[in-house]
């Protein structure tokens, strides 16, 4: 498989494109871009991660960088440790939700935020010309900073929305599926400090995925069964680098990843915080409904964590994220964080004294359809996007990420994939038929090309 580079860093299959020289060149380029100071390094637990971590650390040491090594850690832990220290940047060794054969590097600036698109492009261009020579002598120390995991939990528990939190009168039971990766120990530890009884399903930290690692309902059948078997109140699933959170109710039903950011926004607003929210164009309008209930606006951004974060900074947003299960709460740090989502939803349930299903059922209901349009000729993409925009009568249009068409109760988002010759098509409406009709309108326009 080819090397994939984007605003989320780089990733590839380890036995193919993610060679030692590729790693060394990108680490060198990142070093050259960052100001003086230590670099934080963590990994998501994949078996290939230890060797990549060793090479990354050795390269930085050879270049004279002190390295703060967390080891097995979520990407948000790397971000938090970078933002809340004197670090010049951070590297998370992960391929996110990609299968086990993959790995990669996510690059974090001194502010704990992923590199902006222009900075990422600069890094990749520099890496293409950097030396691939392996590191030799060590010029700087590597320091064990595994306490960053405990610091992360402490930071989450100190968040404003958790002020006055009291565990439920009877301990809630949570089953955790961390796909044996970076959330294996930190997620159960957080839940126990929140007063939960925890059943650890796939939490041994060996990095061997027991199923396809993306936390979608079709991959969570074991978790669903375990929730029912243990009579649990909630099921919790995170992806390998634990920046995405998906929840299951007490029946074992996955409530849908779009609810994660919606429930988190509701928790923050019910805690009395004031301010706008931000989400990407492909995220549910349930967030708009929740914010409007409390008199606040929602700003939308192109898909990609860094784009949402920049929009949050620009508008002073207090909560945000992406519909893929990523929650961004700047009071903790400016990045998607499953631990933050867990704490916010837990606080919401405790405050209301009710079940996850009851809270979900109290929210407005929408249907979302996600599909794609294959393009035999990539040049047709711009023509089709223009046709979608021209046909969206009465819609508010945004053109900074493909075409986003928003009506009062529904929306359509059509955008080019960063990695495939396709257009991604996502629609949301009050019912499935209406959402499907929006998608079909795109197919009809393609047929007319």
C-alpha positions in Angstrom: 0.0 0.0 0.0 1.2 3.6 -0.7 2.3 6.0 2.0 -0.7 8.1 3.0 0.1 11.6 4.2 -2.5 14.1 5.3 -3.3 16.6 8.1 -3.6 13.5 10.3 0.1 12.7 9.8 1.4 9.7 7.8 0.4 6.0 7.8 1.2 2.9 5.7 1.5 -0.8 6.0 4.6 -1.7 8.0 6.0 -4.4 5.7 5.6 -2.2 2.6 5.8 1.6 2.7 6.5 2.4 6.3 10.2 1.6 6.1 12.9 2.7 8.7 14.2 5.3 6.3 10.7 6.8 5.8 10.4 7.1 9.6 13.8 8.6 10.1 13.3 11.2 7.3 9.9 12.4 8.7 11.2 12.5 12.3 14.2 14.5 11.1 12.0 16.9 9.3 9.7 17.4 12.3 12.8 18.0 14.5 14.0 20.7 12.1 10.6 22.5 12.2 10.1 22.6 15.9 11.5 25.2 18.4 14.0 24.1 21.1 12.7 21.8 23.7 11.8 18.1 24.4 9.7 16.0 22.1 6.9 13.8 23.7 6.6 10.3 22.1 3.8 7.7 22.7 2.5 4.7 20.8 -0.9 3.0 20.5 0.3 -0.5 21.3 0.5 -2.3 17.9 3.2 -4.9 17.9 5.1 -2.8 15.3 4.9 0.2 17.6 7.8 -0.6 19.9 10.4 -0.8 17.1 9.1 2.4 15.6 9.2 4.1 19.0 12.8 2.9 19.5 13.8 4.3 16.1 11.9 7.5 16.6 13.5 8.1 20.1 17.0 7.2 18.9 16.7 9.6 15.9 15.6 12.4 18.1 18.4 11.7 20.7 21.0 11.6 17.9 19.7 15.1 16.8 20.2 16.4 20.3 16.6 16.3 21.4 15.6 15.3 24.9 12.7 12.8 24.5 9.8 12.4 27.0 8.8 8.8 26.4 5.3 7.9 27.6 5.2 4.5 25.9 1.7 2.9 25.5 -0.6 5.9 25.5 -3.6 7.4 23.7 -2.9 10.2 21.1 -4.8 12.6 23.3 -2.4 11.8 26.2 0.5 12.8 23.9 -1.3 16.0 23.0 -2.1 16.9 26.6 1.5 16.1 27.8 2.8 18.3 25.0 0.4 21.2 25.6 0.9 21.3 29.3 4.6 21.1 29.5 7.7 22.8 28.0 7.7 20.3 25.1 8.4 21.6 21.6 6.1 19.0 20.1 4.9 15.5 20.2 4.8 12.3 18.1 2.1 9.7 18.4 2.9 6.4 16.8 -0.4 5.1 15.5 -2.4 4.3 12.4 -5.6 5.2 14.2 -8.4 2.8 13.2 -6.5 1.2 10.4 -6.0 -2.6 10.6 -3.0 -4.2 12.4 -0.7 -4.3 9.4 -0.6 -0.5 9.4 1.2 2.0 11.6 2.1 5.7 11.3 3.1 8.9 12.9 0.9 11.8 14.0 2.7 15.1 14.6 1.7 17.5 17.3 2.9 21.1 17.6 4.1 22.7 20.9 0.5 23.8 21.5 -0.7 20.2 21.6 -2.5 20.5 18.3 -2.0 18.6 15.1 0.0 20.5 12.5 -2.0 22.9 10.3 -2.3 21.9 6.6 0.4 24.3 5.5 2.8 23.1 8.2 2.0 19.5 7.4 2.8 20.1 3.7 6.1 21.8 4.7 7.0 18.8 6.8 6.3 16.3 4.1 8.2 18.3 1.5 11.2 18.5 3.9 11.0 14.8 4.7 11.3 14.0 1.0 14.8 15.6 1.0 15.9 14.6 4.5 18.7 12.2 5.2 17.6 8.6 5.8 20.9 7.7 7.6 20.2 5.7 10.8 21.1 7.4 14.1 24.5 6.7 15.6 25.7 8.3 18.8 23.2 9.5 21.5 23.4 13.2 22.2 20.4 13.7 24.5 18.5 11.8 27.1 15.3 9.8 26.9 13.1 10.4 30.0 10.3 8.1 31.2 7.2 10.2 31.5 4.7 7.4 31.9 3.1 9.4 34.7 1.5 11.4 31.9 -1.3 8.8 31.9 -2.2 9.6 35.5 -1.8 13.3 34.8 -4.3 12.9 31.9 -6.9 11.3 34.2 -6.3 14.0 36.9 -6.8 16.7 34.2 -10.1 15.1 33.1 -11.5 14.8 36.6 -10.7 18.5 37.2 -12.7 19.8 34.3 -15.3 22.5 34.9 -18.2 20.4 33.7 -17.3 17.8 36.4 -17.4 20.3 39.2 -19.5 18.8 42.1 -19.7 15.4 40.4 -20.9 12.6 42.7 -20.8 9.0 41.7 -24.2 7.3 41.4 -25.7 5.9 44.6 -25.3 2.4 43.1 -22.1 1.7 41.1 -22.8 1.8 37.4 -21.2 -1.1 35.5 -19.3 -0.4 32.3 -17.8 -3.0 29.9 -14.7 -1.7 28.0 -13.4 -2.7 24.6 -10.1 -1.0 24.0 -9.1 -3.4 21.2 -6.1 -4.3 23.5 -4.5 -1.0 22.5 -3.7 2.4 24.1 -6.9 2.7 26.0 -6.5 -0.7 27.7 -5.4 0.7 31.1 -6.2 4.4 31.2 -9.9 4.0 30.3 -10.7 1.4 33.0 -8.7 3.5 35.5 -10.7 6.7 34.7 -14.0 4.8 35.0 -13.0 3.4 38.4 -12.2 6.9 39.7 -15.6 8.0 38.4 -17.2 5.3 40.6 -17.9 2.6 38.0 -17.5 -1.2 38.3 -15.5 -2.1 35.2 -15.6 -5.3 33.1 -12.4 -5.3 31.0 -13.3 -7.1 27.7 -10.3 -6.4 25.4 -7.9 -4.4 27.6 -4.7 -6.4 27.9 -2.5 -3.8 26.1 -0.7 -6.3 23.8 -1.9 -4.5 20.7 -3.4 -7.6 19.1 -6.7 -6.5 17.8 -9.5 -9.0 18.6 -11.6 -7.6 15.7 -11.6 -4.9 13.1 -10.4 -1.9 15.2 -12.7 0.9 14.0 -15.4 1.3 16.7 -18.4 0.8 14.4 -21.5 -1.2 15.5 -20.7 -4.1 13.1 -17.3 -4.5 14.9 -18.7 -4.4 18.4 -20.7 -7.6 18.6 -18.6 -9.1 21.4 -19.0 -5.9 23.4 -22.7 -5.9 22.8 -23.0 -9.4 24.1 -20.8 -8.7 27.2 -23.0 -5.7 28.1 -26.0 -8.0 28.2 -24.2 -10.9 29.9 -23.0 -8.6 32.7 -26.2 -6.6 33.1 -24.0 -3.5 32.5 -25.3 0.1 32.3 -23.1 1.1 29.4 -20.6 -0.3 26.9 -17.5 1.7 26.0 -15.5 1.3 22.8 -12.4 3.3 21.8 -10.2 3.0 18.7 -6.5 2.0 18.9 -5.2 5.5 19.8 -8.3 6.3 22.0 -9.3 9.6 20.5 -12.7 8.2 19.4 -15.5 7.0 21.7 -18.6 5.0 20.9 -21.2 4.1 23.5 -23.6 1.1 23.9 -26.7 1.3 26.0 -27.8 -1.2 28.6 -29.4 -3.5 26.0 -26.0 -3.7 24.1 -27.2 -1.5 21.3 -24.6 0.9 19.9 -26.2 4.3 20.0 -24.2 5.6 17.1 -21.0 7.6 17.0 -22.8 10.8 16.1 -24.2 10.8 19.7 -20.8 11.1 21.4 -20.2 14.7 20.6 -24.0 15.5 21.0 -24.1 14.1 24.5 -20.9 15.8 25.4 -22.2 19.2 24.3 -25.4 18.6 26.3 -23.3 17.8 29.4 -21.2 20.9 29.1 -24.3 23.2 28.6 -26.3 21.5 31.4 -23.3 22.1 33.6 -23.9 25.9 33.0 -21.0 26.7 30.7 -21.7 29.4 28.1 -20.4 29.7 24.6 -20.6 28.4 21.0 -19.8 24.9 19.7 -17.9 23.8 16.6 -18.3 20.6 14.5 -17.3 19.5 11.0 -19.6 19.6 8.0 -20.3 15.9 8.2 -21.5 15.9 11.8 -25.1 15.5 13.0 -27.3 18.6 13.4 -28.3 17.2 16.8 -25.5 19.3 18.1 -27.1 22.4 16.6 -30.4 21.5 18.3 -28.7 21.1 21.7 -26.8 24.3 21.4 -29.9 26.2 20.3 -31.7 25.0 23.4 -29.2 26.9 25.5 -29.1 29.9 23.2 -25.7 29.2 21.5 -24.5 29.0 18.0 -22.7 26.1 16.2 -19.9 26.8 13.7 -19.0 24.2 11.1 -15.5 23.4 9.7 -14.0 21.2 7.0 -13.5 17.5 8.0 -10.3 17.0 10.1 -9.5 17.5 13.7 -7.1 20.4 13.1 -9.8 22.2 11.0 -12.3 21.9 13.9 -9.8 23.1 16.4 -8.9 26.2 14.4 -12.6 27.0 14.0 -13.0 26.6 17.8 -10.1 29.0 18.5 -11.4 31.5 16.0 -14.9 31.6 17.5 -14.0 31.0 21.1 -16.0 27.7 21.2 -16.2 25.8 24.5 -17.1 22.4 23.1 -16.9 20.6 19.7 -15.7 17.6 17.8 -16.5 15.3 15.0 -19.3 12.8 14.4 -16.8 10.0 14.2 -16.9 9.9 18.0 -14.3 12.6 18.7 -14.9 15.1 21.5 -12.9 18.3 21.8 -13.2 20.2 25.1 -10.5 23.0 25.2 -10.8 23.3 28.9 -8.8 20.0 28.9 -6.8 20.3 25.7 -7.4 21.1 22.0 -7.8 17.6 20.6 -10.2 14.7 20.3 -10.2 12.7 23.5 -12.3 9.7 24.4 -11.5 10.1 28.1 -13.1 13.6 28.0 -16.1 12.1 26.3 -16.5 9.4 28.9 -16.3 11.8 31.7 -18.8 14.3 30.2 -21.4 11.6 29.4 -20.9 10.0 32.9 -21.5 13.4 34.5 -24.6 13.9 32.4 -26.0 10.5 33.4 -25.2 11.1 37.1 -26.7 14.6 37.1 -29.9 13.3 35.5 -30.0 10.1 37.4 -31.1 8.2 34.4 -29.9 5.7 31.8 -28.0 6.4 28.6 -30.9 5.2 26.5 -33.3 7.6 28.3 -31.0 10.5 27.5 -30.6 9.4 23.9 -34.4 9.0 23.4 -34.9 12.6 24.7 -32.8 14.0 21.8 -34.2 15.0 18.4 -34.1 12.1 15.9 -32.5 12.2 12.5 -31.5 9.7 9.9 -28.0 9.8 8.3 -26.9 8.1 5.1 -23.2 7.7 4.2 -22.1 6.5 0.8 -19.7 7.4 -2.0 -19.6 8.1 -5.7 -16.9 6.3 -7.7 -15.3 8.4 -10.4 -13.9 6.8 -13.5 -12.4 10.2 -14.3 -11.1 12.2 -11.3 -11.6 15.4 -13.3 -15.3 14.8 -13.1 -15.2 15.7 -9.3 -15.2 19.4 -9.8 -18.0 19.2 -12.4 -20.2 17.1 -10.1 -19.5 19.4 -7.1 -20.6 22.4 -9.1 -23.7 20.6 -10.2 -24.6 19.8 -6.6 -24.2 23.4 -5.6 -26.3 24.7 -8.5 -29.1 22.3 -7.7 -29.4 23.0 -4.0 -32.3 25.4 -4.1 -32.9 27.3 -0.9 -29.8 25.9 0.8 -27.0 27.7 2.6 -23.9 26.7 0.8 -20.3 26.3 2.1 -17.6 25.5 -0.4 -14.4 25.2 1.7 -14.7 21.3 1.9 -16.4 20.2 -1.2 -20.0 21.3 -1.1 -22.1 21.5 2.0 -25.8 22.3 1.5 -27.8 23.1 4.6 -31.6 23.6 4.9 -33.5 24.2 8.1 -33.9 20.5 9.0 -31.5 18.6 6.7 -28.1 18.8 5.0 -26.0 17.2 2.3 -22.2 17.1 2.2 -20.3 16.0 -0.9 -16.5 16.1 -0.7 -13.5 14.5 -2.4 -11.7 11.7 -0.6 -8.1 12.5 0.4 -7.0 8.9 -0.5 -9.3 7.5 -3.1 -10.7 8.6 -6.5 -14.2 9.0 -5.0 -16.6 11.6 -3.7 -17.9 10.9 -0.2 -21.6 11.7 0.1 -23.3 12.2 3.5 -26.8 13.3 4.1 -28.9 13.9 7.2 -32.7 14.5 7.4 -35.6 13.9 9.7 -36.2 10.4 8.3 -34.4 7.8 6.2 -36.4 8.4 3.1 -35.6 12.1 3.0 -31.9 11.5 3.7 -31.8 8.8 0.9 -33.5 11.3 -1.5 -30.7 13.7 -1.0 -28.1 11.0 -1.8 -30.0 9.9 -4.8 -30.0 13.5 -6.1 -26.2 13.3 -6.2 -26.3 10.0 -8.2 -28.8 11.5 -10.6 -26.5 14.5 -11.2 -23.6 12.1 -11.8 -25.6 10.2 -14.3 -26.3 13.4 -16.2 -22.6 14.3 -16.6 
